Amino acid sequence: MSPTTANIFGFAGMACIIGAYAYQTARAEPNPFIQHGTNLLGAALLTVSLLVNTNPASLVLEFFWAAIAIYGLVRAFLKRGESKA
């Protein structure tokens, strides 16, 4: 992958994370699947970019960002399952 393509992935990931934060801030009760799913997508896209344009500190940050998003999605799935039971 070229550095330019990696940068495009990175900017798309950045847009996802900023969009998720704006969504959470703007909504009284944000949908956790949209919020955490968009954050996870953003972290994944930024990770792709960082594998080409390496920045170790940012790569670690994206690992934790993705882990928190996965945790939020798991909690949302479990909560949804409880409300249906």
C-alpha atoms as one frame of an Amber mdcrd trajectory, in Angstrom:
protein
   0.000   0.000   0.000   1.349   3.414  -0.879   1.788   6.095   1.775  -0.849
   8.207  -0.002  -3.420   5.401   0.139  -2.543   4.812   3.787  -3.131   8.501
   4.469  -6.565   8.270   2.850  -7.396   5.366   5.185  -6.101   7.420   8.103
  -8.189  10.458   7.256 -11.284   8.265   6.839 -10.604   6.746  10.263 -10.147
  10.178  11.786 -13.479  11.256  10.285 -15.189   8.200  11.805 -13.841   8.900
  15.282 -14.693  12.605  15.139 -18.131  11.755  13.749 -18.777   9.270  16.556
 -17.776  11.833  19.160 -19.994  14.487  17.569 -22.872  11.974  17.400 -22.501
  11.117  21.093 -22.344  14.789  22.040 -25.333  15.808  19.911 -27.714  13.013
  20.926 -29.456  12.820  24.284 -29.422   9.006  24.089 -26.936   7.875  21.445
 -27.257   4.395  19.987 -24.250   2.495  21.406 -23.995   0.314  18.297 -23.556
   3.379  16.086 -21.222   5.110  18.522 -18.924   2.168  19.325 -19.155   0.626
  15.870 -18.064   3.874  14.251 -15.232   4.227  16.772 -14.101   0.667  16.026
 -14.170   1.306  12.287 -12.193   4.506  12.790  -9.585   2.741  14.913  -9.259
  -0.023  12.306  -8.792   2.452   9.458  -6.245   4.447  11.418  -4.400   1.226
  12.287  -4.112   0.396   8.584  -2.646   3.838   8.014  -0.257   3.488  10.960
   1.050   0.137   9.733   2.369   1.949   6.647   3.211   5.314   8.207   4.464
   3.964  11.509   3.996   5.946  14.699   4.262   3.535  17.648   2.513   5.767
  20.188  -0.459   6.311  17.898  -0.597   2.602  17.088  -0.866   1.787  20.802
  -3.560   4.456  21.175  -5.594   2.874  18.353  -5.248  -0.551  20.010  -6.808
   0.815  23.203  -9.410   2.820  21.244 -10.472  -0.385  19.463 -10.483  -2.386
  22.706 -12.754   0.163  24.390 -15.069   0.166  21.354 -15.258  -3.645  21.403
 -15.995  -3.559  25.142 -18.788  -1.030  24.507 -20.255  -3.163  21.725 -20.196
  -6.299  23.901 -21.932  -4.426  26.719 -24.545  -3.101  24.281 -25.209  -6.607
  22.915 -25.515  -8.042  26.426 -27.816  -5.221  27.520 -29.979  -5.698  24.426
 -30.234  -9.412  25.244 -31.326  -8.651  28.821 -34.051  -6.262  27.700 -35.545
  -8.892  25.349 -35.607 -11.589  28.057
